[in-house]
Amino acid sequence: MSNFKVGIRENQNIHIVDLKGYLDAHTAPELEVVFQSLLEKKNYNIVVNCSDLNYISSAGLGVFMAYIEDVRKNRGDIKLSNMSPKVYNVFDLLGFPLLYDITSDEADAIKKFCDKK
């Protein structure tokens, strides 16, 4: 099993969360801490780059659902990018493309935030 890592970068006042490895019940709390920290600092424009995410479980998906309402309530959004077909299929099976903006690449997600301004 792969280790899970979360990194945060900033680009044009948009926070990019890089996910790497396996996001499951054991590692989901690490992502929760990142989202809590971003919200505490009033950072509501978030792109989650999934290019190095190998696996996501329902517990991992639950983290996204737990924070989207607070983010959108503050006029922000969580956009998802760079998913492998395998990871996208999990999101798709649960209807996430109807709830979240999922882009093929990070630059597209950032552009959507910039176009909104």
C-alpha positions in Angstrom: 0.0 0.0 0.0 1.2 3.5 -0.9 1.8 6.2 1.6 -0.5 9.2 1.5 0.8 12.7 1.2 -0.9 16.1 0.9 0.9 19.2 -0.3 -0.4 22.8 -0.6 0.7 25.4 -3.1 -0.7 28.8 -4.0 -1.3 30.3 -7.5 -3.0 33.6 -8.1 -4.7 33.4 -4.6 -6.0 29.9 -5.4 -4.8 27.1 -3.1 -3.8 23.9 -4.8 -4.0 20.8 -2.8 -1.8 18.0 -4.2 -2.9 14.5 -3.3 -0.5 11.5 -3.6 -1.1 7.8 -2.8 -4.1 6.2 -1.2 -6.9 8.3 0.3 -8.9 6.0 2.5 -10.4 5.8 6.1 -6.8 5.8 7.6 -5.6 8.8 5.6 -8.7 10.9 5.2 -8.1 12.7 8.5 -4.9 14.2 6.9 -7.0 15.8 4.1 -9.6 17.0 6.7 -6.8 18.9 8.5 -5.8 20.6 5.3 -9.4 21.7 4.5 -9.9 22.9 8.1 -6.7 24.9 7.9 -7.7 26.5 4.5 -11.1 27.4 5.8 -9.8 28.9 9.1 -7.5 31.1 7.0 -10.5 32.1 4.8 -9.1 30.4 1.7 -12.1 29.3 -0.2 -10.8 28.9 -3.8 -9.4 25.4 -3.8 -8.2 23.2 -6.6 -7.4 19.5 -5.7 -4.8 18.1 -8.1 -5.3 14.3 -8.2 -2.6 13.5 -10.7 -0.7 11.3 -8.1 -3.8 10.0 -6.3 -3.8 6.2 -6.9 -6.9 5.3 -4.9 -9.9 6.9 -3.2 -12.4 5.2 -0.9 -15.8 6.3 0.3 -14.2 7.8 3.4 -12.0 9.9 1.1 -15.0 11.1 -0.9 -16.7 11.9 2.4 -14.0 14.5 3.1 -15.0 16.5 0.0 -18.6 16.3 0.9 -17.9 17.5 4.4 -16.4 20.8 3.3 -18.0 21.8 0.1 -21.0 23.5 1.7 -18.8 25.7 3.9 -16.6 26.6 1.0 -19.5 27.5 -1.3 -21.3 29.4 1.5 -18.2 31.7 1.5 -18.4 32.2 -2.3 -15.6 29.7 -3.0 -15.4 26.3 -4.6 -13.5 23.1 -4.6 -12.5 22.1 -8.2 -10.9 18.7 -8.9 -8.3 18.2 -11.6 -5.9 15.7 -13.2 -7.7 12.5 -12.3 -6.6 9.1 -13.7 -9.5 7.2 -15.3 -9.5 4.8 -12.4 -10.0 7.6 -9.8 -12.4 9.5 -12.0 -14.6 6.4 -12.3 -15.1 6.3 -8.5 -16.1 10.0 -8.5 -18.4 9.4 -11.5 -20.1 6.3 -10.0 -21.2 8.5 -7.0 -22.4 11.4 -9.1 -19.6 13.8 -8.2 -19.4 15.3 -11.7 -22.9 16.8 -11.1 -21.7 18.4 -7.8 -18.1 19.3 -8.6 -16.3 21.0 -11.4 -13.8 18.3 -12.6 -11.2 19.4 -15.1 -8.6 17.4 -17.0 -5.9 19.8 -15.9 -5.0 22.1 -13.1 -4.5 25.2 -15.4 -8.2 24.8 -16.5 -9.4 24.7 -13.0 -7.4 27.8 -12.1 -8.7 29.6 -15.2 -12.3 28.9 -14.1 -11.6 30.7 -10.9 -10.0 33.6 -12.7 -12.8 33.9 -15.2 -15.3 34.1 -12.3 -13.8 37.3 -10.9 
